Amino acid sequence: MGAYTRKTALSPQDVMEQAAKLLPEAIGLSRTGGSSHEAKYAGAEGTLELDAHRHGAYTTVVAKTDKLRTSRIDYEVQRFLNRLPYEPGDRGGPGSGEPKD
């Protein structure tokens, strides 16, 4: 199982909106449950639990998968987390080694 944590300037709602927009397309996952600050996804690549909780000016995002850290779902989850803006004013987006959207 893989578990990843990321601090972001986005609100939990914004994190969940970004996840809903990017993860189904990138990994082929469907949302199977959750609330305003957590989401559960499942698909052929595996399952994902995503939690986002606000702590002061930042949101802590925790993503857990049911696959090994070398799986496709883990790779795409790490890409998603790395795209979240870290500090207020950051634009977020792909890293320097990735193609621009």
Beta strands, then each sheet from edge to edge (+ up, - down):
strand 1: 3-8
strand 2: 30-34
strand 3: 38-43
strand 4: 46-55
strand 5: 58-65
sheet 1: 1+ 5- 4+ 3- 2+
end
